[in-house]
Amino acid sequence: MEWMVWTPSVAIFISVILVSLASLTVWEIKSPTIERKGFLPIMTTRGDRFFIGLLGAAFVNLFWIGLTDMSAWFGFVLSLVYMAIIARWG
């Protein structure tokens, strides 16, 4: 059986997601969210938009890596922009 290799990049990635989820939990306890309608076709909460943004950012990265020969860092930046748009106006 082979085990997953915990490189520094993987550890940072998982840590950022866990810290984000913990922060969203604290934020939700301190200031409960109200569902709202943005440009997404459904009513969403803060957590919904975070999940949709995170999932979409993963697909943006995969498409970037699969369809271009440019640096993956550009795809990463594009993913962050995508997440910011979803979080703010989604």
N, C-alpha and C positions, 0 to 999 in steps of 0.2 A: 504494500500500500504506500502510495506516495502522498506526502503532506504538502500543503500549500507553503510556498516560500514567502516569509514575511520580510520583504525588502523595506527599506525606509520609506519608499514612495507609497507602498501599500499601507503601511502603518499610519502614515500621515493622512492618507485618504480616508481610512476607516475612522481615525480620530476626529477628523473634521466633521464627518457625518454624525458621529456620536455627540460631539459638542454642540452641533447645530440642533439636533433633536432635544438635547437637554435644555438648551437655551429657549427653544420654542415652547417646551413644557413650562418652564419658569415664567415666560412671557404670558402664556395662556392663563396661568394661575393668577398672576398679578393683574392682567387686563384681558378678560375673556373677549374672544373675537366675535364679531357679528358677521353672519354670512352676507356676501355682497355679490353683485353681478358686474363683472368687468367685460372684457371682450371674449372671454371663454363662454361657451354656450350653456354653462351650468352655474348655479350659485356655489361659491367656494368660500372656505375659511382660509386662514393663514396657513394652516397645516396642509390643506388640500393643494394650495398654490405651491408650497414648498415641494411636496411630493411630485406634482406634475412638472415643475421646473427641474427637479433632480432627474426624473426619468427622461424628460426631453433633452436635458444636457448630455446625458449618456448617449442618446441616439445622435445628437449633433456631433459628438466626439467620434463615434463609430463611423458615421458618414464621412466626416472630414478625413479620418485616417484611411478609410477604404477608397475614397474617390479622388484624393489629391496626393501629390508628392511633396506638398509643403510641410513645414515643421508642425508637429503636433501642438506646439504652444499656441499657434494661431487658432486651432480648433478649441483649445482650452479657453482662450480669451472669448471666442465666439460663444462658447457654452455659458460662460459667466454672464455675458450680455443677455443671452436668452433667458437665463434664470432671473436676472434682474427685471427684465420686461414682464415675465410671468408674475413675479412677486409683486410688482408695483401696479400693473394695469390689468392683469389676468383676472 
